[in-house]
Amino acid sequence: MAPTPERAVNERMASGEIPKTLPFVRRETVKVLKAGYPSQERADEGISRTLRDFYRSQFPGDYMSRRQEVEKAVNAATDIYRRNV
């Protein structure tokens, strides 16, 4: 049985795959994982766009200075979705 989005995100944060220090990273990652997508391709696009847009609009300084961490969170989120859906 696949873990819940919350549990999967917690596990990835504990392992360092999702940076714990990004503001609201857990909340936003769980939110994109719970959203409905018509296909895997649309899920990849939606997850990456939504997380990037969140940091770009809400935390532009963090987005610019910590882009690698944002991308790390995006990659982990898309991987969680692929493994659990």
Backbone as CSV, one residue per row, in Angstrom:
resi,resn,N_x,N_y,N_z,CA_x,CA_y,CA_z,C_x,C_y,C_z
1,MET,0.836,-1.177,0.000,0.000,0.000,0.000,0.886,1.247,0.000
2,ALA,0.542,2.210,-0.836,1.321,3.443,-0.953,1.098,4.334,0.275
3,PRO,2.145,5.025,0.693,1.974,5.936,1.832,1.103,7.130,1.445
4,THR,0.511,7.755,2.445,-0.263,8.973,2.191,0.699,10.064,1.706
5,PRO,0.172,11.098,1.038,1.054,12.194,0.630,1.812,12.796,1.815
6,GLU,1.138,12.946,2.933,1.789,13.512,4.117,2.963,12.652,4.570
7,ARG,2.725,11.363,4.628,3.793,10.459,5.084,4.949,10.424,4.081
8,ALA,4.620,10.380,2.795,5.664,10.358,1.771,6.518,11.623,1.836
9,VAL,5.873,12.766,2.035,6.619,14.027,2.142,7.469,14.024,3.410
10,ASN,6.917,13.581,4.513,7.691,13.513,5.760,8.945,12.652,5.582
11,GLU,8.775,11.509,4.913,9.915,10.617,4.694,10.987,11.286,3.832
12,ARG,10.546,11.977,2.783,11.507,12.645,1.897,12.177,13.828,2.594
13,MET,11.459,14.493,3.469,12.075,15.583,4.230,13.099,15.012,5.215
14,ALA,12.764,13.902,5.846,13.682,13.284,6.803,14.966,12.815,6.121
15,SER,14.851,12.367,4.872,16.030,11.889,4.148,16.817,13.026,3.495
16,GLY,16.252,14.238,3.505,16.936,15.374,2.897,16.612,15.587,1.431
17,GLU,15.754,14.744,0.871,15.392,14.904,-0.541,14.515,16.126,-0.765
18,ILE,13.754,16.508,0.247,12.991,17.758,0.220,13.600,18.644,1.302
19,PRO,14.130,19.805,0.921,14.781,20.684,1.903,13.794,21.193,2.964
20,LYS,14.085,20.900,4.213,13.220,21.300,5.323,13.160,22.805,5.518
21,THR,14.175,23.503,5.058,14.273,24.934,5.350,13.520,25.826,4.359
22,LEU,12.972,25.258,3.297,12.167,26.073,2.385,10.849,26.420,3.079
23,PRO,10.435,27.677,3.028,9.181,28.056,3.684,7.986,27.288,3.123
24,PHE,7.188,26.728,4.005,5.942,26.048,3.660,6.108,24.865,2.695
25,VAL,7.287,24.297,2.628,7.535,23.238,1.647,6.663,22.010,1.898
26,ARG,6.444,21.651,3.135,5.616,20.473,3.411,4.181,20.721,2.965
27,ARG,3.613,21.832,3.393,2.222,22.163,3.054,2.011,22.204,1.540
28,GLU,2.898,22.901,0.852,2.734,23.072,-0.590,2.969,21.777,-1.359
29,THR,3.893,20.961,-0.900,4.149,19.692,-1.575,2.982,18.734,-1.383
30,VAL,2.460,18.655,-0.177,1.286,17.803,0.064,0.115,18.284,-0.794
31,LYS,-0.066,19.581,-0.882,-1.170,20.135,-1.672,-1.082,19.716,-3.141
32,VAL,0.127,19.818,-3.741,0.239,19.443,-5.160,0.087,17.942,-5.355
33,LEU,0.470,17.160,-4.361,0.327,15.707,-4.473,-1.132,15.267,-4.374
34,LYS,-1.936,16.034,-3.678,-3.355,15.689,-3.511,-4.219,16.196,-4.665
35,ALA,-3.687,17.056,-5.492,-4.454,17.582,-6.621,-4.694,16.471,-7.638
36,GLY,-5.763,16.601,-8.400,-6.074,15.614,-9.427,-5.442,15.996,-10.761
37,TYR,-4.906,15.022,-11.446,-4.283,15.235,-12.749,-4.795,14.160,-13.708
38,PRO,-5.058,14.519,-14.972,-5.599,13.545,-15.914,-4.584,12.517,-16.416
39,SER,-3.294,12.830,-16.287,-2.260,11.898,-16.766,-0.968,12.159,-16.006
40,GLN,-0.029,11.235,-16.133,1.275,11.403,-15.490,1.991,12.632,-16.039
41,GLU,1.895,12.832,-17.327,2.544,13.992,-17.955,1.984,15.298,-17.392
42,ARG,0.670,15.368,-17.267,0.038,16.574,-16.705,0.396,16.739,-15.222
43,ALA,0.547,15.621,-14.528,0.948,15.688,-13.116,2.342,16.282,-12.999
44,ASP,3.270,15.799,-13.818,4.633,16.343,-13.777,4.624,17.848,-14.044
45,GLU,3.868,18.253,-15.063,3.784,19.678,-15.405,3.128,20.474,-14.287
46,GLY,2.014,19.965,-13.777,1.281,20.682,-12.738,2.055,20.812,-11.441
47,ILE,2.689,19.745,-11.027,3.471,19.768,-9.785,4.623,20.750,-9.912
48,SER,5.379,20.645,-10.980,6.542,21.530,-11.125,6.118,22.982,-11.288
49,ARG,5.106,23.244,-12.098,4.658,24.624,-12.298,4.124,25.229,-10.991
50,THR,3.297,24.464,-10.287,2.678,24.983,-9.069,3.716,25.290,-7.988
51,LEU,4.641,24.379,-7.755,5.658,24.640,-6.731,6.571,25.801,-7.125
52,ARG,7.015,25.819,-8.373,7.871,26.929,-8.819,7.134,28.259,-8.728
53,ASP,5.884,28.291,-9.186,5.104,29.525,-9.141,4.891,30.002,-7.709
54,PHE,4.660,29.059,-6.789,4.484,29.435,-5.386,5.718,30.165,-4.868
55,TYR,6.875,29.581,-5.058,8.095,30.218,-4.543,8.459,31.483,-5.308
56,ARG,8.218,31.490,-6.599,8.516,32.677,-7.410,7.637,33.860,-6.990
57,SER,6.362,33.609,-6.687,5.448,34.699,-6.344,5.445,35.062,-4.858
58,GLN,5.540,34.061,-3.982,5.454,34.318,-2.552,6.799,34.591,-1.884
59,PHE,7.846,34.020,-2.421,9.184,34.161,-1.848,10.206,34.389,-2.964
60,PRO,10.087,35.517,-3.694,10.969,35.729,-4.849,12.452,35.726,-4.480
61,GLY,12.801,36.254,-3.326,14.202,36.246,-2.907,14.708,34.836,-2.694
62,ASP,13.906,34.022,-2.008,14.275,32.621,-1.796,14.320,31.878,-3.123
63,TYR,13.368,32.165,-3.985,13.343,31.459,-5.266,14.627,31.711,-6.045
64,MET,15.077,32.948,-6.063,16.285,33.276,-6.815,17.543,32.724,-6.135
65,SER,17.626,32.871,-4.830,18.853,32.469,-4.140,18.905,30.976,-3.803
66,ARG,17.743,30.320,-3.794,17.698,28.912,-3.390,17.029,28.048,-4.449
67,ARG,17.246,28.415,-5.682,16.575,27.719,-6.774,16.891,26.222,-6.800
68,GLN,18.112,25.852,-6.472,18.466,24.422,-6.454,17.621,23.661,-5.431
69,GLU,17.342,24.296,-4.306,16.523,23.647,-3.288,15.076,23.518,-3.754
70,VAL,14.578,24.554,-4.435,13.226,24.482,-4.985,13.153,23.336,-5.999
71,GLU,14.150,23.246,-6.859,14.171,22.176,-7.859,14.272,20.797,-7.213
72,LYS,14.989,20.712,-6.120,15.094,19.455,-5.372,13.710,19.045,-4.856
73,ALA,12.959,20.009,-4.331,11.605,19.734,-3.848,10.693,19.330,-4.999
74,VAL,10.809,20.005,-6.132,10.009,19.667,-7.323,10.309,18.242,-7.762
75,ASN,11.575,17.897,-7.849,11.961,16.546,-8.286,11.449,15.476,-7.329
76,ALA,11.555,15.739,-6.046,11.072,14.766,-5.059,9.550,14.627,-5.147
77,ALA,8.852,15.735,-5.322,7.385,15.691,-5.405,6.928,14.914,-6.635
78,THR,7.546,15.151,-7.770,7.143,14.411,-8.970,7.466,12.922,-8.820
79,ASP,8.561,12.615,-8.157,8.913,11.214,-7.921,7.904,10.547,-6.987
80,ILE,7.506,11.231,-5.944,6.493,10.689,-5.027,5.213,10.391,-5.805
81,TYR,4.792,11.330,-6.620,3.558,11.137,-7.375,3.667,9.927,-8.301
82,ARG,4.770,9.834,-9.017,4.961,8.698,-9.944,4.927,7.355,-9.221
83,ARG,5.485,7.301,-8.032,5.555,6.037,-7.303,4.241,5.655,-6.627
84,ASN,3.399,6.653,-6.347,2.222,6.389,-5.536,0.898,6.476,-6.277
85,VAL,0.929,6.866,-7.525,-0.345,6.996,-8.258,-0.359,6.041,-9.429
